[in-house]
Amino acid sequence: MSFFTALEADQHPDIKISRALDLTLYSTMRLIAKGDLIEIASVEGLIHFQKTCMQHNQNFRVLGWGANQPLPEVATIPYLKLNFPFDRTYLEEIRNEYYLPASVSLANLTKAASQLCLGGWEGFTGVPASLGGAIVMNAGTGLGEIGSVVKEVFIIDKTGTKKVHQVTKDSFVYRNQNFLEDGDVIYAATLIVKGVDQEMPQKIKEYLAYRNKTQPMKAWTCGCMFKNYTGANACRAGESIDILGMKGMRYKNLRISPIHANFLENLGGANLEEVKEFTTLISDKLFEKFGVRFELELKI
Ligand SMILES: Cc1cc2nc3c(=O)[nH]c(=O)nc-3n(C[C@H](O)[C@H](O)[C@H](O)COP(=O)(O)OP(=O)(O)OC[C@H]3O[C@@H](n4cnc5c(N)ncnc54)[C@H](O)[C@@H]3O)c2cc1C
């Protein structure tokens, strides 16, 4: 029996399977994309899914908000999306820490941070993401990184077993973490609050206004293409692309944003092949000029 036949036969109430779905709207870059999508609404459903994958030797990719993941035109393995129920009134009260499902959006958390003055939560202001995707990427801004307020990460591993990672000072690095293993899916996390910060609403408001001015927030992008180079002679990817004079440059259905040179915009109808071709071209030009290989931030 194949993986899909087995999963469909089980008819788990918290697992929804959609075959050959148009996934264009499932990533913020809106690339032309099609694939199988498995949506899961409970931890029990996720455990069942992991065990079925294990039995059938089936790989998959987790899809958060697709804000850092340009999707392929035809996906060869299924996407897993978590859609856990969440009562938003939980975020209407001040607590020392919050236990949150991985599928909750950072926008909801930022709204709570602003309303309740939650100290330490300004670091991810304006980052489009699910909590799970933000933890995987250690999403952050000029104001900080999400890793600094994560206390525990709750995981279902590839055998369908629950694990808890207690965060230490070494758990997170720049735009990455080092505790997830192959096949791990984050289903929840505990976030701490670093006291009440009365200036939080103002900080968040000002930072959102700054982002709206300096980043193409309305264009179809997947955020930054490249990580900033942090080795000797550290340099910022956007500024380096700008120095090359490539800001605004077009390639097929793509354009380097005229607002921020590290953002790649889909002008409509672009696909992953075009993204790969263009980012390779930009990377080669950067290497020729600066002798530095910028690492891709996009998860391709
Ligand atoms: C306009 C714009 C601005 C942005 N600005 C910033 C910024 O300022 N700072 C910043 O850091 N990023 C920024 N980004 C990038 C993006 O928002 C972050 O990388 C974010 O963390 C991605 O979250 P996501 O839920 O969309 O994850 P996805 O992009 O869907 O996935 C990212 C990775 O996480 C994995 N993943 C997702 N959920 C889980 C889970 N529950 N368990 C296990 N693995 C999982 C995926 O498989 C993938 O490998 C921006 C993006 C856009 C479009």
The ligand as an SDF file (V2000), in Angstrom:
LIG
                    3D

 53 58  0  0  0  0  0  0  0  0999 V2000
    8.1720   40.8900    3.1630 C   0  0  0  0  0  0  0  0  0  0  0  0
    9.0220   39.9560    3.9890 C   0  0  0  0  0  0  0  0  0  0  0  0
    9.8480   40.4700    4.9740 C   0  0  0  0  0  0  0  0  0  0  0  0
   10.6550   39.6170    5.7540 C   0  0  0  0  0  0  0  0  0  0  0  0
   11.4320   40.1580    6.7170 N   0  0  0  0  0  0  0  0  0  0  0  0
   12.1660   39.3460    7.5130 C   0  0  0  0  0  0  0  0  0  0  0  0
   12.9460   39.8910    8.6010 C   0  0  0  0  0  0  0  0  0  0  0  0
   12.9810   41.0770    8.8390 O   0  0  0  0  0  0  0  0  0  0  0  0
   13.6430   39.0180    9.3710 N   0  0  0  0  0  0  0  0  0  0  0  0
   13.6300   37.6720    9.1600 C   0  0  0  0  0  0  0  0  0  0  0  0
   14.2750   36.9370    9.9240 O   0  0  0  0  0  0  0  0  0  0  0  0
   12.9220   37.1480    8.1340 N   0  0  0  0  0  0  0  0  0  0  0  0
   12.1750   37.9330    7.3260 C   0  0  0  0  0  0  0  0  0  0  0  0
   11.4580   37.4010    6.2810 N   0  0  0  0  0  0  0  0  0  0  0  0
   11.5390   35.9400    6.0020 C   0  0  0  0  0  0  0  0  0  0  0  0
   10.4940   35.1050    6.7330 C   0  0  0  0  0  0  0  0  0  0  0  0
    9.4430   35.9110    7.2080 O   0  0  0  0  0  0  0  0  0  0  0  0
   11.1130   34.3290    7.9110 C   0  0  0  0  0  0  0  0  0  0  0  0
   12.1830   33.5110    7.4890 O   0  0  0  0  0  0  0  0  0  0  0  0
   10.0920   33.4600    8.6460 C   0  0  0  0  0  0  0  0  0  0  0  0
   10.7250   32.8960    9.7720 O   0  0  0  0  0  0  0  0  0  0  0  0
    9.5190   32.3380    7.7850 C   0  0  0  0  0  0  0  0  0  0  0  0
    8.4480   31.7550    8.5050 O   0  0  0  0  0  0  0  0  0  0  0  0
    7.3660   30.8440    7.7760 P   0  0  0  0  0  0  0  0  0  0  0  0
    6.3420   30.4290    8.7870 O   0  0  0  0  0  0  0  0  0  0  0  0
    6.8450   31.5080    6.5710 O   0  0  0  0  0  0  0  0  0  0  0  0
    8.2280   29.5640    7.3790 O   0  0  0  0  0  0  0  0  0  0  0  0
    8.4550   28.9240    5.9310 P   0  0  0  0  0  0  0  0  0  0  0  0
    9.0590   29.9270    5.0350 O   0  0  0  0  0  0  0  0  0  0  0  0
    7.2180   28.2690    5.4620 O   0  0  0  0  0  0  0  0  0  0  0  0
    9.5330   27.8120    6.3120 O   0  0  0  0  0  0  0  0  0  0  0  0
   10.8380   28.1580    6.6720 C   0  0  0  0  0  0  0  0  0  0  0  0
   11.5740   26.8820    7.0880 C   0  0  0  0  0  0  0  0  0  0  0  0
   11.0310   26.4190    8.3170 O   0  0  0  0  0  0  0  0  0  0  0  0
   10.5390   25.0800    8.1790 C   0  0  0  0  0  0  0  0  0  0  0  0
    9.3490   25.0100    9.0650 N   0  0  0  0  0  0  0  0  0  0  0  0
    8.2860   25.8440    9.0710 C   0  0  0  0  0  0  0  0  0  0  0  0
    7.4420   25.5180   10.0720 N   0  0  0  0  0  0  0  0  0  0  0  0
    7.9930   24.4460   10.7120 C   0  0  0  0  0  0  0  0  0  0  0  0
    7.5900   23.6410   11.8330 C   0  0  0  0  0  0  0  0  0  0  0  0
    6.4560   23.8720   12.4930 N   0  0  0  0  0  0  0  0  0  0  0  0
    8.4100   22.6200   12.2050 N   0  0  0  0  0  0  0  0  0  0  0  0
    9.5630   22.3600   11.5410 C   0  0  0  0  0  0  0  0  0  0  0  0
    9.9890   23.0790   10.4680 N   0  0  0  0  0  0  0  0  0  0  0  0
    9.2020   24.1060   10.0690 C   0  0  0  0  0  0  0  0  0  0  0  0
   10.2380   24.9180    6.7180 C   0  0  0  0  0  0  0  0  0  0  0  0
   10.2460   23.5730    6.3260 O   0  0  0  0  0  0  0  0  0  0  0  0
   11.3880   25.7160    6.1110 C   0  0  0  0  0  0  0  0  0  0  0  0
   12.5550   24.9530    6.1110 O   0  0  0  0  0  0  0  0  0  0  0  0
   10.6230   38.2190    5.5160 C   0  0  0  0  0  0  0  0  0  0  0  0
    9.7850   37.7050    4.5150 C   0  0  0  0  0  0  0  0  0  0  0  0
    8.9910   38.5460    3.7650 C   0  0  0  0  0  0  0  0  0  0  0  0
    8.0870   37.9510    2.7120 C   0  0  0  0  0  0  0  0  0  0  0  0
  1  2  1  0
  2  3  1  0
  2 52  2  0
  3  4  2  0
  4  5  1  0
  4 50  1  0
  5  6  2  0
  6  7  1  0
  6 13  1  0
  7  8  2  0
  7  9  1  0
  9 10  1  0
 10 11  2  0
 10 12  1  0
 12 13  2  0
 13 14  1  0
 14 15  1  0
 14 50  1  0
 15 16  1  0
 16 17  1  0
 16 18  1  0
 18 19  1  0
 18 20  1  0
 20 21  1  0
 20 22  1  0
 22 23  1  0
 23 24  1  0
 24 25  2  0
 24 26  1  0
 24 27  1  0
 27 28  1  0
 28 29  2  0
 28 30  1  0
 28 31  1  0
 31 32  1  0
 32 33  1  0
 33 34  1  0
 33 48  1  0
 34 35  1  0
 35 36  1  0
 35 46  1  0
 36 37  1  0
 36 45  1  0
 37 38  2  0
 38 39  1  0
 39 40  1  0
 39 45  2  0
 40 41  1  0
 40 42  2  0
 42 43  1  0
 43 44  2  0
 44 45  1  0
 46 47  1  0
 46 48  1  0
 48 49  1  0
 50 51  2  0
 51 52  1  0
 52 53  1  0
M  END
$$$$
